[in-house]
Amino acid sequence: MQNEPRFRVLQNVGAPPQTSGRKRRWGHLPLDEIDVDDMIELPMSKEDADRSVSALSSYVWRFSQKTRKKFSVKRNNIGIGIWRVR
């Protein structure tokens, strides 16, 4: 057994560096810029739409809770559509 400490305490080192955080997959969408009855169209394959619609719907719902705007996210024949309804 060694009596050496397994840690060290550093004083006056400042705050940890800022990290950029997790990359937003849908953060580029202009949800705050569209008006009522406008639509954002995301063209993609049916398989990609099936895989992404749940995550996108959750992202849009969280955004709507912050801004009090109402959206509808639906799969359509070209991919996914996001409508601003209120």
C-alpha distance (Angstrom), angle and dihedral (degrees) to the residues before:
residue distance angle dihedral
M1 . . .
Q2 3.71 . .
N3 3.75 124.1 .
E4 3.79 93.7 -147.2
P5 3.81 115.9 122.7
R6 3.79 114.9 -109.7
F7 3.77 93.3 -146.2
R8 3.75 139.2 34.7
V9 3.79 132.7 -146.9
L10 3.79 118.1 -133.9
Q11 3.77 118.3 -163.7
N12 3.81 129.4 -152.6
V13 3.81 95.0 10.8
G14 3.81 95.3 135.9
A15 3.78 130.5 -135.5
P16 3.80 121.4 -32.7
P17 3.81 115.8 -95.7
Q18 3.78 117.0 -88.7
T19 3.77 115.8 -104.1
S20 3.74 122.6 -149.8
G21 3.78 90.5 -127.4
R22 3.75 126.9 -142.9
K23 3.78 116.2 -21.5
R24 3.78 110.4 -108.3
R25 3.73 112.8 -126.9
W26 3.79 95.3 -164.1
G27 3.80 100.4 25.1
H28 3.80 92.9 107.8
L29 3.81 93.6 65.9
P30 3.83 113.8 110.8
L31 3.82 94.9 -132.2
D32 3.80 93.4 145.7
E33 3.81 92.1 51.8
I34 3.81 102.1 54.2
D35 3.80 122.1 92.8
V36 3.79 129.9 -138.6
D37 3.83 111.3 -68.0
D38 3.83 91.7 21.1
M39 3.80 121.9 122.8
I40 3.80 136.4 -151.7
E41 3.78 111.8 -149.2
L42 3.81 120.4 -154.8
P43 3.80 109.2 -168.7
M44 3.81 112.8 -151.9
S45 3.77 141.2 133.7
K46 3.80 120.7 -77.2
E47 3.82 90.4 -109.4
D48 3.81 92.6 51.7
A49 3.81 90.6 46.0
D50 3.81 91.2 51.0
R51 3.81 90.0 49.7
S52 3.83 96.2 45.0
V53 3.79 106.5 36.7
S54 3.81 95.6 83.6
A55 3.81 95.1 49.7
L56 3.79 92.0 43.5
S57 3.79 91.9 48.6
S58 3.82 90.0 52.2
Y59 3.80 91.7 49.1
V60 3.82 91.9 49.6
W61 3.82 91.4 46.8
R62 3.83 91.6 52.8
F63 3.80 89.5 48.7
S64 3.81 91.1 49.7
Q65 3.80 91.6 52.5
K66 3.81 90.4 56.1
T67 3.81 96.0 46.1
R68 3.84 103.5 31.2
K69 3.81 89.5 -126.7
K70 3.80 119.5 131.9
F71 3.80 124.0 -134.9
S72 3.79 137.7 178.6
V73 3.82 120.8 -146.6
K74 3.81 116.7 -161.8
R75 3.77 138.3 164.6
N76 3.78 112.5 -120.7
N77 3.79 137.4 175.1
I78 3.82 94.4 -79.7
G79 3.82 99.3 40.7
I80 3.82 126.3 -80.5
G81 3.79 129.9 -12.7
I82 3.81 127.4 -160.7
W83 3.80 115.3 -160.3
R84 3.79 125.5 -169.0
V85 3.79 104.6 -137.9
R86 3.82 102.7 171.0
